[in-house]
Amino acid sequence: MNDPLNSFRLDGKVAIITGASSGIGAQTVKLFSHLGADVVAAARREERLIDLSNQYPNVMPVKCDVGNEEDCKNLVETTFNRYKKIDILVNNAGISDPVQALEEDLEQFKRVIQIDLISCFHLAQLCALRMKEQESGGAIVNVASIHGFVGSSPNNQPGYTAAKGGLVNLTRELALEWARHGIRVNAIAPGYISTELTDEMIAGESGRTWIERNTPMRRPGEVEELDGAMLLLASEAGSYITGETITIDGGWLAR
């Protein structure tokens, strides 16, 4: 019997990870690199990407604002020109809009939708065009949120919840359309995980108390606790999984 752990290895795979300068993105870069992948780390903060590439020789930094269509095209073309294939895309880059809906500026709402939803479609489309030409197909993992399933109030963020809800259903649609090409499309939906996006809230007594009260496991999650689901969906271990969104939330949605 072959070692079942081998199916989780990423040797020879080429992965693009957006939002790679911190949090979930940076952790995923380290995870994939450790397991043998060549990783293209993309984000706006280039100096952080360079630091990652200095630590991990199989990481290539590419400065990219996913809200810019030309940056997205350049990211995919740069990856393909360097490695001649693309096996994995992790759509992780995202922003939030912590404001009540009645007070939100329309341009701010559009910006969140652009980055958290439209760019995910655009990058998935660009990568899928390359993946469908490969015999091995590919895997796309979208980083959604528990707030793609339920509202976030009183932690108000109307654009974010709208985008993440759209991303969950976009994941299903792309999975159905691209399965014939050997391209799997899945998502993870984290709960309250300690990252730059949530650290201020978690550090505050009222915010942390609210998270603890509403999470059955009574604590926020750590970014490393996303590794298992992320790796399952990106690797051959998940070769018969598509169209799924795995929640990693300490039981939040089970309430």
C-alpha positions, 0 to 999 in steps of 0.5 A: 500500500502506498503511503496515504500521506503522499497524496497531500504532498505538493512536489512539482506543483505550481501555486499562486497565492494572493494576499500572501503578505500576511495572515492566511496568505502568508501561512499558506505560502509557508505550508505549500512551500514546505510540502514541495510546491513552487509558490508565487506569492502575490500581494501589494506589500512587496517588501513582505513578499521578498522577506518570504522569498528570502526564507523559502527559496521556492517562493517567487514574489509578485507585486499585485493589487487584485483590484487592478485587472492588469495586475491580475493578468500580469500575475498569471502571465508571469507565473506561466512564463516562469513555470510553464503551468499553473496547478493551484490558485488560492484566492485569498486577498480581501478587505472589509468595510466595518461600517453600517449599511446606511453610512457606507459610501457606495464607492467603498462598497464597490471596492470591497465587491471588486477585491473580494468577489470580482477579482476572484472570478477574474483570476480563476478564469485566467488560471482555468484557461491555462489549467484546461490545457494541462492533462492534470487540470488544476485546483482553485481554492477560494477563501470565503467566510462564515459571513458568506452564510450568515450576516455579521451584525453587530460586527457590521460589514455589508460589502464583505458579507455580500461578496463572501456570499457571492463567492460561496455560490460562485465556487459552486458554479465554477466547479460545475462548469469546469469539472469536465476540464479536470479543474476542481473549485472549492472554498474554505470559510473561516470563522474568527481567525487571528489575523491582521484583519481581526487582531484589533477586534480580538485584542479588545475585551468586548470584541474577544468576549463577543467571539468567545460567547458566540463560538461553541469552542469558546475561542478565536482560531489560529491561522495554522488551524486552516492548514488541514482544509486548505491542503486537502482542497489543493492537493490530490488528497481531495481529488474527488472534492469539488463545489464544496465550502468547508467551514472552519469556525469552532462551531459558529455555524452549527449553533 
